[in-house]
């Protein structure tokens, strides 16, 4: 799947925002990659706004942390 450079930039910003809000005790190995995958899936399903991507990943954060620990 091809994404525009603008969307890629937006996805990167969303990833950095979500990761910056992760409490240190929840920052487990593999978390950033899993959050990035969540953002990519959201984009693939048509979610292309920064706020929407951040919300999608944030909503999944606890489940991702639980899965990785």
CHARMM-style PDB file with segment names, atoms N, HN, CA, C and O in Angstrom:
ATOM      1  N   UNK     1       0.836  -1.181   0.000  1.00  0.00      PROA
ATOM      2  CA  UNK     1       0.000   0.000   0.000  1.00  0.00      PROA
ATOM      3  C   UNK     1       0.886   1.252   0.000  1.00  0.00      PROA
ATOM      4  O   UNK     1       1.829   1.346   0.785  1.00  0.00      PROA
ATOM      5  N   UNK     2       0.588   2.185  -0.857  1.00  0.00      PROA
ATOM      6  HN  UNK     2      -0.178   2.109  -1.495  1.00  0.00      PROA
ATOM      7  CA  UNK     2       1.340   3.428  -0.943  1.00  0.00      PROA
ATOM      8  C   UNK     2       0.635   4.519  -0.146  1.00  0.00      PROA
ATOM      9  O   UNK     2      -0.571   4.724  -0.278  1.00  0.00      PROA
ATOM     10  N   UNK     3       1.402   5.207   0.673  1.00  0.00      PROA
ATOM     11  HN  UNK     3       2.382   5.040   0.780  1.00  0.00      PROA
ATOM     12  CA  UNK     3       0.874   6.354   1.406  1.00  0.00      PROA
ATOM     13  C   UNK     3       1.591   7.596   0.922  1.00  0.00      PROA
ATOM     14  O   UNK     3       2.771   7.539   0.575  1.00  0.00      PROA
ATOM     15  N   UNK     4       0.894   8.712   0.895  1.00  0.00      PROA
ATOM     16  HN  UNK     4      -0.065   8.759   1.177  1.00  0.00      PROA
ATOM     17  CA  UNK     4       1.515   9.965   0.511  1.00  0.00      PROA
ATOM     18  C   UNK     4       2.530  10.374   1.571  1.00  0.00      PROA
ATOM     19  O   UNK     4       2.431   9.957   2.726  1.00  0.00      PROA
ATOM     20  N   UNK     5       3.506  11.192   1.177  1.00  0.00      PROA
ATOM     21  HN  UNK     5       3.586  11.530   0.239  1.00  0.00      PROA
ATOM     22  CA  UNK     5       4.500  11.638   2.149  1.00  0.00      PROA
ATOM     23  C   UNK     5       3.843  12.461   3.253  1.00  0.00      PROA
ATOM     24  O   UNK     5       4.311  12.462   4.391  1.00  0.00      PROA
ATOM     25  N   UNK     6       2.766  13.155   2.922  1.00  0.00      PROA
ATOM     26  HN  UNK     6       2.385  13.154   1.997  1.00  0.00      PROA
ATOM     27  CA  UNK     6       2.047  13.933   3.936  1.00  0.00      PROA
ATOM     28  C   UNK     6       1.419  13.009   4.979  1.00  0.00      PROA
ATOM     29  O   UNK     6       1.488  13.284   6.176  1.00  0.00      PROA
ATOM     30  N   UNK     7       0.810  11.918   4.524  1.00  0.00      PROA
ATOM     31  HN  UNK     7       0.754  11.694   3.551  1.00  0.00      PROA
ATOM     32  CA  UNK     7       0.204  10.969   5.457  1.00  0.00      PROA
ATOM     33  C   UNK     7       1.275  10.280   6.296  1.00  0.00      PROA
ATOM     34  O   UNK     7       1.083  10.068   7.493  1.00  0.00      PROA
ATOM     35  N   UNK     8       2.388   9.933   5.686  1.00  0.00      PROA
ATOM     36  HN  UNK     8       2.545  10.105   4.713  1.00  0.00      PROA
ATOM     37  CA  UNK     8       3.483   9.303   6.423  1.00  0.00      PROA
ATOM     38  C   UNK     8       3.972  10.244   7.526  1.00  0.00      PROA
ATOM     39  O   UNK     8       4.224   9.809   8.649  1.00  0.00      PROA
ATOM     40  N   UNK     9       4.103  11.512   7.210  1.00  0.00      PROA
ATOM     41  HN  UNK     9       3.898  11.866   6.298  1.00  0.00      PROA
ATOM     42  CA  UNK     9       4.515  12.510   8.204  1.00  0.00      PROA
ATOM     43  C   UNK     9       3.490  12.577   9.341  1.00  0.00      PROA
ATOM     44  O   UNK     9       3.859  12.623  10.514  1.00  0.00      PROA
ATOM     45  N   UNK    10       2.211  12.581   8.987  1.00  0.00      PROA
ATOM     46  HN  UNK    10       1.911  12.544   8.034  1.00  0.00      PROA
ATOM     47  CA  UNK    10       1.137  12.629   9.988  1.00  0.00      PROA
ATOM     48  C   UNK    10       1.174  11.387  10.872  1.00  0.00      PROA
ATOM     49  O   UNK    10       1.000  11.484  12.087  1.00  0.00      PROA
ATOM     50  N   UNK    11       1.400  10.220  10.271  1.00  0.00      PROA
ATOM     51  HN  UNK    11       1.541  10.141   9.284  1.00  0.00      PROA
ATOM     52  CA  UNK    11       1.468   8.979  11.038  1.00  0.00      PROA
ATOM     53  C   UNK    11       2.657   9.009  11.996  1.00  0.00      PROA
ATOM     54  O   UNK    11       2.548   8.565  13.139  1.00  0.00      PROA
ATOM     55  N   UNK    12       3.797   9.533  11.528  1.00  0.00      PROA
ATOM     56  HN  UNK    12       3.886   9.893  10.599  1.00  0.00      PROA
ATOM     57  CA  UNK    12       4.976   9.646  12.403  1.00  0.00      PROA
ATOM     58  C   UNK    12       4.695  10.562  13.581  1.00  0.00      PROA
ATOM     59  O   UNK    12       5.042  10.247  14.719  1.00  0.00      PROA
ATOM     60  N   UNK    13       4.060  11.706  13.302  1.00  0.00      PROA
ATOM     61  HN  UNK    13       3.778  11.962  12.377  1.00  0.00      PROA
ATOM     62  CA  UNK    13       3.726  12.643  14.377  1.00  0.00      PROA
ATOM     63  C   UNK    13       2.785  11.993  15.386  1.00  0.00      PROA
ATOM     64  O   UNK    13       2.962  12.148  16.594  1.00  0.00      PROA
ATOM     65  N   UNK    14       1.795  11.272  14.895  1.00  0.00      PROA
ATOM     66  HN  UNK    14       1.651  11.145  13.913  1.00  0.00      PROA
ATOM     67  CA  UNK    14       0.847  10.590  15.775  1.00  0.00      PROA
ATOM     68  C   UNK    14       1.580   9.570  16.650  1.00  0.00      PROA
ATOM     69  O   UNK    14       1.313   9.472  17.848  1.00  0.00      PROA
ATOM     70  N   UNK    15       2.492   8.821  16.058  1.00  0.00      PROA
ATOM     71  HN  UNK    15       2.709   8.901  15.085  1.00  0.00      PROA
ATOM     72  CA  UNK    15       3.263   7.821  16.804  1.00  0.00      PROA
ATOM     73  C   UNK    15       4.066   8.487  17.914  1.00  0.00      PROA
ATOM     74  O   UNK    15       4.061   8.019  19.053  1.00  0.00      PROA
ATOM     75  N   UNK    16       4.752   9.572  17.587  1.00  0.00      PROA
ATOM     76  HN  UNK    16       4.756   9.952  16.662  1.00  0.00      PROA
ATOM     77  CA  UNK    16       5.564  10.272  18.589  1.00  0.00      PROA
ATOM     78  C   UNK    16       4.689  10.820  19.710  1.00  0.00      PROA
ATOM     79  O   UNK    16       5.077  10.771  20.877  1.00  0.00      PROA
ATOM     80  N   UNK    17       3.518  11.340  19.367  1.00  0.00      PROA
ATOM     81  HN  UNK    17       3.203  11.380  18.419  1.00  0.00      PROA
ATOM     82  CA  UNK    17       2.606  11.878  20.380  1.00  0.00      PROA
ATOM     83  C   UNK    17       2.130  10.791  21.323  1.00  0.00      PROA
ATOM     84  O   UNK    17       2.159  10.956  22.542  1.00  0.00      PROA
ATOM     85  N   UNK    18       1.691   9.677  20.754  1.00  0.00      PROA
ATOM     86  HN  UNK    18       1.667   9.543  19.763  1.00  0.00      PROA
ATOM     87  CA  UNK    18       1.207   8.574  21.586  1.00  0.00      PROA
ATOM     88  C   UNK    18       2.332   8.063  22.484  1.00  0.00      PROA
ATOM     89  O   UNK    18       2.118   7.844  23.676  1.00  0.00      PROA
ATOM     90  N   UNK    19       3.526   7.873  21.924  1.00  0.00      PROA
ATOM     91  HN  UNK    19       3.700   8.052  20.956  1.00  0.00      PROA
ATOM     92  CA  UNK    19       4.645   7.352  22.711  1.00  0.00      PROA
ATOM     93  C   UNK    19       5.060   8.323  23.808  1.00  0.00      PROA
ATOM     94  O   UNK    19       5.480   7.892  24.883  1.00  0.00      PROA
ATOM     95  N   UNK    20       4.952   9.611  23.559  1.00  0.00      PROA
ATOM     96  HN  UNK    20       4.611   9.961  22.686  1.00  0.00      PROA
ATOM     97  CA  UNK    20       5.321  10.612  24.564  1.00  0.00      PROA
ATOM     98  C   UNK    20       4.377  10.581  25.758  1.00  0.00      PROA
ATOM     99  O   UNK    20       4.733  11.028  26.848  1.00  0.00      PROA
ATOM    100  N   UNK    21       3.168  10.050  25.552  1.00  0.00      PROA
ATOM    101  HN  UNK    21       2.879   9.687  24.666  1.00  0.00      PROA
ATOM    102  CA  UNK    21       2.175   9.999  26.624  1.00  0.00      PROA
ATOM    103  C   UNK    21       2.143   8.657  27.360  1.00  0.00      PROA
ATOM    104  O   UNK    21       1.308   8.443  28.239  1.00  0.00      PROA
ATOM    105  N   UNK    22       3.058   7.759  26.992  1.00  0.00      PROA
ATOM    106  HN  UNK    22       3.736   7.934  26.278  1.00  0.00      PROA
ATOM    107  CA  UNK    22       3.093   6.450  27.655  1.00  0.00      PROA
ATOM    108  C   UNK    22       3.863   6.588  28.974  1.00  0.00      PROA
ATOM    109  O   UNK    22       5.011   7.031  28.976  1.00  0.00      PROA
ATOM    110  N   UNK    23       3.236   6.211  30.092  1.00  0.00      PROA
ATOM    111  HN  UNK    23       2.303   5.851  30.091  1.00  0.00      PROA
ATOM    112  CA  UNK    23       3.963   6.248  31.368  1.00  0.00      PROA
ATOM    113  C   UNK    23       5.182   5.331  31.310  1.00  0.00      PROA
ATOM    114  O   UNK    23       5.148   4.285  30.661  1.00  0.00      PROA
ATOM    115  N   UNK    24       6.248   5.723  31.985  1.00  0.00      PROA
ATOM    116  HN  UNK    24       6.276   6.572  32.512  1.00  0.00      PROA
ATOM    117  CA  UNK    24       7.510   4.975  31.934  1.00  0.00      PROA
ATOM    118  C   UNK    24       7.329   3.502  32.306  1.00  0.00      PROA
ATOM    119  O   UNK    24       7.969   2.628  31.721  1.00  0.00      PROA
ATOM    120  N   UNK    25       6.461   3.232  33.274  1.00  0.00      PROA
ATOM    121  HN  UNK    25       5.941   3.942  33.749  1.00  0.00      PROA
ATOM    122  CA  UNK    25       6.281   1.847  33.711  1.00  0.00      PROA
ATOM    123  C   UNK    25       5.513   1.001  32.696  1.00  0.00      PROA
ATOM    124  O   UNK    25       5.437  -0.220  32.837  1.00  0.00      PROA
ATOM    125  N   UNK    26       4.948   1.639  31.681  1.00  0.00      PROA
ATOM    126  HN  UNK    26       5.009   2.631  31.567  1.00  0.00      PROA
ATOM    127  CA  UNK    26       4.234   0.899  30.640  1.00  0.00      PROA
ATOM    128  C   UNK    26       5.019   0.838  29.328  1.00  0.00      PROA
ATOM    129  O   UNK    26       4.559   0.250  28.350  1.00  0.00      PROA
ATOM    130  N   UNK    27       6.196   1.445  29.315  1.00  0.00      PROA
ATOM    131  HN  UNK    27       6.570   1.923  30.110  1.00  0.00      PROA
ATOM    132  CA  UNK    27       6.989   1.485  28.091  1.00  0.00      PROA
ATOM    133  C   UNK    27       7.748   0.174  27.933  1.00  0.00      PROA
ATOM    134  O   UNK    27       8.939   0.092  28.234  1.00  0.00      PROA
ATOM    135  N   UNK    28       7.046  -0.846  27.458  1.00  0.00      PROA
ATOM    136  HN  UNK    28       6.079  -0.779  27.214  1.00  0.00      PROA
ATOM    137  CA  UNK    28       7.612  -2.185  27.341  1.00  0.00      PROA
ATOM    138  C   UNK    28       8.271  -2.387  25.975  1.00  0.00      PROA
ATOM    139  O   UNK    28       7.979  -1.672  25.016  1.00  0.00      PROA
ATOM    140  N   UNK    29       9.162  -3.373  25.910  1.00  0.00      PROA
ATOM    141  HN  UNK    29       9.399  -3.954  26.688  1.00  0.00      PROA
ATOM    142  CA  UNK    29       9.845  -3.687  24.651  1.00  0.00      PROA
ATOM    143  C   UNK    29       8.827  -4.021  23.570  1.00  0.00      PROA
ATOM    144  O   UNK    29       7.899  -4.798  23.794  1.00  0.00      PROA
ATOM    145  N   UNK    30       9.011  -3.429  22.406  1.00  0.00      PROA
ATOM    146  HN  UNK    30       9.765  -2.798  22.224  1.00  0.00      PROA
ATOM    147  CA  UNK    30       8.131  -3.719  21.280  1.00  0.00      PROA
ATOM    148  C   UNK    30       6.916  -2.812  21.206  1.00  0.00      PROA
ATOM    149  O   UNK    30       6.139  -2.893  20.255  1.00  0.00      PROA
ATOM    150  N   UNK    31       6.742  -1.943  22.204  1.00  0.00      PROA
ATOM    151  HN  UNK    31       7.374  -1.877  22.977  1.00  0.00      PROA
ATOM    152  CA  UNK    31       5.546  -1.105  22.252  1.00  0.00      PROA
ATOM    153  C   UNK    31       5.470  -0.153  21.063  1.00  0.00      PROA
ATOM    154  O   UNK    31       4.422  -0.022  20.432  1.00  0.00      PROA
ATOM    155  N   UNK    32       6.582   0.511  20.761  1.00  0.00      PROA
ATOM    156  HN  UNK    32       7.434   0.405  21.274  1.00  0.00      PROA
ATOM    157  CA  UNK    32       6.554   1.491  19.671  1.00  0.00      PROA
ATOM    158  C   UNK    32       6.185   0.823  18.347  1.00  0.00      PROA
ATOM    159  O   UNK    32       5.406   1.373  17.570  1.00  0.00      PROA
ATOM    160  N   UNK    33       6.733  -0.343  18.094  1.00  0.00      PROA
ATOM    161  HN  UNK    33       7.367  -0.791  18.725  1.00  0.00      PROA
ATOM    162  CA  UNK    33       6.420  -1.057  16.849  1.00  0.00      PROA
ATOM    163  C   UNK    33       4.944  -1.450  16.809  1.00  0.00      PROA
ATOM    164  O   UNK    33       4.301  -1.359  15.763  1.00  0.00      PROA
ATOM    165  N   UNK    34       4.413  -1.885  17.948  1.00  0.00      PROA
ATOM    166  HN  UNK    34       4.935  -1.959  18.798  1.00  0.00      PROA
ATOM    167  CA  UNK    34       3.008  -2.293  17.999  1.00  0.00      PROA
ATOM    168  C   UNK    34       2.084  -1.091  17.818  1.00  0.00      PROA
ATOM    169  O   UNK    34       1.053  -1.195  17.152  1.00  0.00      PROA
ATOM    170  N   UNK    35       2.449   0.052  18.411  1.00  0.00      PROA
ATOM    171  HN  UNK    35       3.286   0.136  18.951  1.00  0.00      PROA
ATOM    172  CA  UNK    35       1.654   1.269  18.245  1.00  0.00      PROA
ATOM    173  C   UNK    35       1.720   1.727  16.791  1.00  0.00      PROA
ATOM    174  O   UNK    35       0.712   2.153  16.226  1.00  0.00      PROA
ATOM    175  N   UNK    36       2.899   1.640  16.186  1.00  0.00      PROA
ATOM    176  HN  UNK    36       3.717   1.294  16.645  1.00  0.00      PROA
ATOM    177  CA  UNK    36       3.054   2.017  14.775  1.00  0.00      PROA
ATOM    178  C   UNK    36       2.169   1.133  13.899  1.00  0.00      PROA
ATOM    179  O   UNK    36       1.543   1.619  12.957  1.00  0.00      PROA
ATOM    180  N   UNK    37       2.116  -0.148  14.203  1.00  0.00      PROA
ATOM    181  HN  UNK    37       2.625  -0.543  14.968  1.00  0.00      PROA
ATOM    182  CA  UNK    37       1.269  -1.071  13.444  1.00  0.00      PROA
ATOM    183  C   UNK    37      -0.209  -0.694  13.588  1.00  0.00      PROA
ATOM    184  O   UNK    37      -0.976  -0.762  12.626  1.00  0.00      PROA
ATOM    185  N   UNK    38      -0.591  -0.299  14.796  1.00  0.00      PROA
ATOM    186  HN  UNK    38       0.032  -0.244  15.577  1.00  0.00      PROA
ATOM    187  CA  UNK    38      -1.968   0.133  15.049  1.00  0.00      PROA
ATOM    188  C   UNK    38      -2.302   1.367  14.204  1.00  0.00      PROA
ATOM    189  O   UNK    38      -3.385   1.454  13.625  1.00  0.00      PROA
ATOM    190  N   UNK    39      -1.378   2.307  14.139  1.00  0.00      PROA
ATOM    191  HN  UNK    39      -0.498   2.236  14.610  1.00  0.00      PROA
ATOM    192  CA  UNK    39      -1.574   3.528  13.347  1.00  0.00      PROA
ATOM    193  C   UNK    39      -1.665   3.186  11.862  1.00  0.00      PROA
ATOM    194  O   UNK    39      -2.506   3.733  11.148  1.00  0.00      PROA
ATOM    195  N   UNK    40      -0.810   2.291  11.398  1.00  0.00      PROA
ATOM    196  HN  UNK    40      -0.127   1.846  11.978  1.00  0.00      PROA
ATOM    197  CA  UNK    40      -0.853   1.870   9.990  1.00  0.00      PROA
ATOM    198  C   UNK    40      -2.189   1.222   9.649  1.00  0.00      PROA
ATOM    199  O   UNK    40      -2.755   1.477   8.586  1.00  0.00      PROA
ATOM    200  N   UNK    41      -2.691   0.382  10.553  1.00  0.00      PROA
ATOM    201  HN  UNK    41      -2.230   0.174  11.416  1.00  0.00      PROA
ATOM    202  CA  UNK    41      -3.982  -0.269  10.319  1.00  0.00      PROA
ATOM    203  C   UNK    41      -5.104   0.763  10.263  1.00  0.00      PROA
ATOM    204  O   UNK    41      -5.995   0.677   9.418  1.00  0.00      PROA
ATOM    205  N   UNK    42      -5.053   1.738  11.169  1.00  0.00      PROA
ATOM    206  HN  UNK    42      -4.329   1.808  11.855  1.00  0.00      PROA
ATOM    207  CA  UNK    42      -6.078   2.789  11.173  1.00  0.00      PROA
ATOM    208  C   UNK    42      -6.045   3.557   9.856  1.00  0.00      PROA
ATOM    209  O   UNK    42      -7.092   3.859   9.283  1.00  0.00      PROA
ATOM    210  N   UNK    43      -4.842   3.872   9.376  1.00  0.00      PROA
ATOM    211  HN  UNK    43      -3.991   3.627   9.842  1.00  0.00      PROA
ATOM    212  CA  UNK    43      -4.695   4.593   8.107  1.00  0.00      PROA
ATOM    213  C   UNK    43      -5.215   3.751   6.943  1.00  0.00      PROA
ATOM    214  O   UNK    43      -5.849   4.267   6.022  1.00  0.00      PROA
ATOM    215  N   UNK    44      -4.936   2.447   6.999  1.00  0.00      PROA
ATOM    216  HN  UNK    44      -4.421   2.028   7.747  1.00  0.00      PROA
ATOM    217  CA  UNK    44      -5.406   1.552   5.945  1.00  0.00      PROA
ATOM    218  C   UNK    44      -6.925   1.479   5.901  1.00  0.00      PROA
ATOM    219  O   UNK    44      -7.512   1.201   4.855  1.00  0.00      PROA
ATOM    220  N   UNK    45      -7.557   1.731   7.044  1.00  0.00      PROA
ATOM    221  HN  UNK    45      -7.080   1.957   7.894  1.00  0.00      PROA
ATOM    222  CA  UNK    45      -9.023   1.725   7.114  1.00  0.00      PROA
ATOM    223  C   UNK    45      -9.608   3.112   6.899  1.00  0.00      PROA
ATOM    224  O   UNK    45     -10.790   3.339   7.159  1.00  0.00      PROA
ATOM    225  N   UNK    46      -8.778   4.044   6.422  1.00  0.00      PROA
ATOM    226  HN  UNK    46      -7.818   3.859   6.211  1.00  0.00      PROA
ATOM    227  CA  UNK    46      -9.300   5.347   6.031  1.00  0.00      PROA
ATOM    228  C   UNK    46      -9.129   6.459   7.037  1.00  0.00      PROA
ATOM    229  O   UNK    46      -9.536   7.591   6.778  1.00  0.00      PROA
ATOM    230  N   UNK    47      -8.535   6.164   8.186  1.00  0.00      PROA
ATOM    231  HN  UNK    47      -8.205   5.244   8.397  1.00  0.00      PROA
ATOM    232  CA  UNK    47      -8.320   7.203   9.196  1.00  0.00      PROA
ATOM    233  C   UNK    47      -7.015   7.930   8.854  1.00  0.00      PROA
ATOM    234  O   UNK    47      -5.931   7.370   9.015  1.00  0.00      PROA
ATOM    235  N   UNK    48      -7.119   9.157   8.391  1.00  0.00      PROA
ATOM    236  HN  UNK    48      -8.000   9.612   8.260  1.00  0.00      PROA
ATOM    237  CA  UNK    48      -5.903   9.846   7.944  1.00  0.00      PROA
ATOM    238  C   UNK    48      -5.622  11.146   8.680  1.00  0.00      PROA
ATOM    239  O   UNK    48      -4.618  11.805   8.410  1.00  0.00      PROA
ATOM    240  N   UNK    49      -6.508  11.529   9.620  1.00  0.00      PROA
ATOM    241  HN  UNK    49      -7.324  10.994   9.840  1.00  0.00      PROA
ATOM    242  CA  UNK    49      -6.243  12.769  10.348  1.00  0.00      PROA
ATOM    243  C   UNK    49      -5.331  12.487  11.540  1.00  0.00      PROA
ATOM    244  O   UNK    49      -5.356  11.398  12.112  1.00  0.00      PROA
ATOM    245  N   UNK    50      -4.537  13.472  11.899  1.00  0.00      PROA
ATOM    246  HN  UNK    50      -4.517  14.357  11.434  1.00  0.00      PROA
ATOM    247  CA  UNK    50      -3.629  13.355  13.039  1.00  0.00      PROA
ATOM    248  C   UNK    50      -4.408  12.988  14.301  1.00  0.00      PROA
ATOM    249  O   UNK    50      -4.063  12.028  14.990  1.00  0.00      PROA
ATOM    250  N   UNK    51      -5.456  13.750  14.601  1.00  0.00      PROA
ATOM    251  HN  UNK    51      -5.737  14.529  14.041  1.00  0.00      PROA
ATOM    252  CA  UNK    51      -6.249  13.503  15.810  1.00  0.00      PROA
ATOM    253  C   UNK    51      -6.866  12.112  15.802  1.00  0.00      PROA
ATOM    254  O   UNK    51      -6.895  11.430  16.826  1.00  0.00      PROA
ATOM    255  N   UNK    52      -7.353  11.702  14.651  1.00  0.00      PROA
ATOM    256  HN  UNK    52      -7.330  12.257  13.819  1.00  0.00      PROA
ATOM    257  CA  UNK    52      -7.953  10.377  14.538  1.00  0.00      PROA
ATOM    258  C   UNK    52      -6.950   9.262  14.750  1.00  0.00      PROA
ATOM    259  O   UNK    52      -7.252   8.262  15.402  1.00  0.00      PROA
ATOM    260  N   UNK    53      -5.753   9.430  14.201  1.00  0.00      PROA
ATOM    261  HN  UNK    53      -5.507  10.242  13.672  1.00  0.00      PROA
ATOM    262  CA  UNK    53      -4.707   8.414  14.364  1.00  0.00      PROA
ATOM    263  C   UNK    53      -4.244   8.336  15.817  1.00  0.00      PROA
ATOM    264  O   UNK    53      -4.049   7.247  16.356  1.00  0.00      PROA
ATOM    265  N   UNK    54      -4.069   9.506  16.449  1.00  0.00      PROA
ATOM    266  HN  UNK    54      -4.228  10.391  16.012  1.00  0.00      PROA
ATOM    267  CA  UNK    54      -3.675   9.529  17.859  1.00  0.00      PROA
ATOM    268  C   UNK    54      -4.750   8.854  18.703  1.00  0.00      PROA
ATOM    269  O   UNK    54      -4.440   8.052  19.585  1.00  0.00      PROA
ATOM    270  N   UNK    55      -6.009   9.177  18.434  1.00  0.00      PROA
ATOM    271  HN  UNK    55      -6.260   9.828  17.718  1.00  0.00      PROA
ATOM    272  CA  UNK    55      -7.115   8.589  19.200  1.00  0.00      PROA
ATOM    273  C   UNK    55      -7.175   7.076  18.999  1.00  0.00      PROA
ATOM    274  O   UNK    55      -7.358   6.329  19.959  1.00  0.00      PROA
ATOM    275  N   UNK    56      -7.023   6.626  17.761  1.00  0.00      PROA
ATOM    276  HN  UNK    56      -6.874   7.234  16.980  1.00  0.00      PROA
ATOM    277  CA  UNK    56      -7.069   5.188  17.472  1.00  0.00      PROA
ATOM    278  C   UNK    56      -5.985   4.444  18.248  1.00  0.00      PROA
ATOM    279  O   UNK    56      -6.249   3.423  18.883  1.00  0.00      PROA
ATOM    280  N   UNK    57      -4.771   4.967  18.187  1.00  0.00      PROA
ATOM    281  HN  UNK    57      -4.556   5.796  17.671  1.00  0.00      PROA
ATOM    282  CA  UNK    57      -3.651   4.308  18.868  1.00  0.00      PROA
ATOM    283  C   UNK    57      -3.801   4.408  20.382  1.00  0.00      PROA
ATOM    284  O   UNK    57      -3.520   3.445  21.095  1.00  0.00      PROA
ATOM    285  N   UNK    58      -4.237   5.550  20.873  1.00  0.00      PROA
ATOM    286  HN  UNK    58      -4.465   6.332  20.293  1.00  0.00      PROA
ATOM    287  CA  UNK    58      -4.416   5.725  22.315  1.00  0.00      PROA
ATOM    288  C   UNK    58      -5.470   4.767  22.855  1.00  0.00      PROA
ATOM    289  O   UNK    58      -5.323   4.218  23.947  1.00  0.00      PROA
ATOM    290  N   UNK    59      -6.529   4.571  22.085  1.00  0.00      PROA
ATOM    291  HN  UNK    59      -6.649   5.017  21.198  1.00  0.00      PROA
ATOM    292  CA  UNK    59      -7.600   3.659  22.498  1.00  0.00      PROA
ATOM    293  C   UNK    59      -7.089   2.226  22.628  1.00  0.00      PROA
ATOM    294  O   UNK    59      -7.591   1.454  23.445  1.00  0.00      PROA
ATOM    295  N   UNK    60      -6.105   1.879  21.832  1.00  0.00      PROA
ATOM    296  HN  UNK    60      -5.697   2.506  21.168  1.00  0.00      PROA
ATOM    297  CA  UNK    60      -5.575   0.510  21.818  1.00  0.00      PROA
ATOM    298  C   UNK    60      -4.389   0.320  22.761  1.00  0.00      PROA
ATOM    299  O   UNK    60      -3.937  -0.805  22.974  1.00  0.00      PROA
ATOM    300  N   UNK    61      -3.886   1.413  23.323  1.00  0.00      PROA
ATOM    301  HN  UNK    61      -4.253   2.327  23.150  1.00  0.00      PROA
ATOM    302  CA  UNK    61      -2.634   1.372  24.080  1.00  0.00      PROA
ATOM    303  C   UNK    61      -2.641   0.358  25.219  1.00  0.00      PROA
ATOM    304  O   UNK    61      -1.705  -0.429  25.354  1.00  0.00      PROA
ATOM    305  N   UNK    62      -3.687   0.374  26.037  1.00  0.00      PROA
ATOM    306  HN  UNK    62      -4.447   1.014  25.927  1.00  0.00      PROA
ATOM    307  CA  UNK    62      -3.720  -0.550  27.176  1.00  0.00      PROA
ATOM    308  C   UNK    62      -3.738  -2.001  26.721  1.00  0.00      PROA
ATOM    309  O   UNK    62      -3.095  -2.858  27.328  1.00  0.00      PROA
ATOM    310  N   UNK    63      -4.474  -2.273  25.657  1.00  0.00      PROA
ATOM    311  HN  UNK    63      -4.996  -1.577  25.163  1.00  0.00      PROA
ATOM    312  CA  UNK    63      -4.527  -3.645  25.135  1.00  0.00      PROA
ATOM    313  C   UNK    63      -3.167  -4.062  24.587  1.00  0.00      PROA
ATOM    314  O   UNK    63      -2.750  -5.208  24.753  1.00  0.00      PROA
ATOM    315  N   UNK    64      -2.478  -3.131  23.933  1.00  0.00      PROA
ATOM    316  HN  UNK    64      -2.817  -2.200  23.798  1.00  0.00      PROA
ATOM    317  CA  UNK    64      -1.146  -3.437  23.385  1.00  0.00      PROA
ATOM    318  C   UNK    64      -0.174  -3.714  24.520  1.00  0.00      PROA
ATOM    319  O   UNK    64       0.580  -4.685  24.458  1.00  0.00      PROA
ATOM    320  N   UNK    65      -0.173  -2.873  25.565  1.00  0.00      PROA
ATOM    321  HN  UNK    65      -0.785  -2.084  25.615  1.00  0.00      PROA
ATOM    322  CA  UNK    65       0.713  -3.070  26.707  1.00  0.00      PROA
ATOM    323  C   UNK    65       0.426  -4.421  27.353  1.00  0.00      PROA
ATOM    324  O   UNK    65       1.351  -5.166  27.676  1.00  0.00      PROA
ATOM    325  N   UNK    66      -0.857  -4.740  27.544  1.00  0.00      PROA
ATOM    326  HN  UNK    66      -1.609  -4.135  27.282  1.00  0.00      PROA
ATOM    327  CA  UNK    66      -1.238  -6.012  28.161  1.00  0.00      PROA
ATOM    328  C   UNK    66      -0.759  -7.196  27.333  1.00  0.00      PROA
ATOM    329  O   UNK    66      -0.321  -8.209  27.878  1.00  0.00      PROA
ATOM    330  N   UNK    67      -0.845  -7.064  26.019  1.00  0.00      PROA
ATOM    331  HN  UNK    67      -1.201  -6.241  25.575  1.00  0.00      PROA
ATOM    332  CA  UNK    67      -0.436  -8.136  25.117  1.00  0.00      PROA
ATOM    333  C   UNK    67       1.084  -8.370  25.196  1.00  0.00      PROA
ATOM    334  O   UNK    67       1.554  -9.501  25.067  1.00  0.00      PROA
ATOM    335  N   UNK    68       1.838  -7.290  25.407  1.00  0.00      PROA
ATOM    336  HN  UNK    68       1.456  -6.372  25.512  1.00  0.00      PROA
ATOM    337  CA  UNK    68       3.303  -7.378  25.378  1.00  0.00      PROA
ATOM    338  C   UNK    68       3.924  -7.714  26.724  1.00  0.00      PROA
ATOM    339  O   UNK    68       5.115  -8.016  26.795  1.00  0.00      PROA
ATOM    340  N   UNK    69       3.131  -7.666  27.796  1.00  0.00      PROA
ATOM    341  HN  UNK    69       2.164  -7.420  27.738  1.00  0.00      PROA
ATOM    342  CA  UNK    69       3.710  -7.918  29.110  1.00  0.00      PROA
ATOM    343  C   UNK    69       3.346  -9.298  29.621  1.00  0.00      PROA
ATOM    344  OT1 UNK    69       3.752  -9.677  30.719  1.00  0.00      PROA
TER     345      UNK     69
END
